Structure formats: C-alpha cells, structure tokens
Amino acid sequence: YDIEAAAKCGIAAVAVRSGKFKDEQLHAAGAIAIYDDVAALLADYANSPLGR
C-alpha cells in the first residue's frame, strides 16, 4: 500500500520483498525497482534509482 500511495502522490518508490506481494503486483502498484532485502538495496545503492 505504500507503493500505491507514493504513486498517487507522484513519488517514485522502490520496494523490498516481504513475501506478501508478488513482483508483478509491486510493479503494477508503481514500484520502480524491487530488492530482495535492505542489504541488496544497500549493496546496489549507487546503481539504484535512489542513488542516481
């Protein structure tokens, strides 16, 4: 629901998999990138949408 709220406000959002939602659902809700966990996001931060 956070991804949907961000999209409705025109804010880009990345998602971290939690097990509840499938990747397709996260992308459909507006996620611009999806990571397995916070460690994966941090490891790729420079290349992520947040680090660009």
C-alpha positions as CSV (number, residue, x, y, z in Angstrom):
1,Y,0.0,0.0,0.0
2,D,3.0,2.3,0.5
3,I,3.9,1.9,-3.2
4,E,0.4,2.8,-4.3
5,A,0.3,5.9,-2.0
6,A,3.6,7.1,-3.4
7,A,2.5,6.6,-7.0
8,K,-0.7,8.6,-6.3
9,C,1.4,11.5,-5.0
10,G,3.8,11.3,-8.0
11,I,6.6,10.0,-5.9
12,A,8.9,7.2,-7.2
13,A,9.2,4.3,-4.8
14,V,11.4,1.2,-4.5
15,A,10.1,-2.0,-2.9
16,V,11.7,-4.5,-0.6
17,R,10.3,-8.0,-0.9
18,S,8.4,-9.0,2.3
19,G,6.7,-12.1,1.0
20,K,3.1,-10.8,0.9
21,F,3.1,-9.3,-2.6
22,K,4.4,-10.7,-5.9
23,D,6.8,-8.7,-8.0
24,E,4.1,-8.3,-10.6
25,Q,1.8,-6.7,-8.0
26,L,4.6,-4.4,-6.8
27,H,5.4,-3.2,-10.4
28,A,1.7,-2.8,-11.1
29,A,1.3,-0.6,-7.9
30,G,4.2,1.6,-9.2
31,A,7.4,0.2,-7.8
32,I,10.3,1.4,-10.0
33,A,12.7,-1.2,-8.6
34,I,12.4,-4.3,-6.3
35,Y,15.0,-5.7,-4.0
36,D,15.2,-8.9,-2.1
37,D,16.1,-7.2,1.2
38,V,17.6,-3.9,2.5
39,A,21.1,-5.4,2.2
40,A,20.6,-5.9,-1.5
41,L,19.4,-2.3,-1.9
42,L,22.4,-1.0,0.0
43,A,24.8,-3.2,-2.0
44,D,23.4,-1.8,-5.2
45,Y,22.7,1.7,-3.9
46,A,24.9,3.6,-6.4
47,N,23.1,1.9,-9.3
48,S,19.7,2.1,-7.8
49,P,17.1,4.7,-8.6
50,L,17.8,6.2,-5.2
51,G,21.5,6.6,-5.9
52,R,21.3,8.1,-9.3
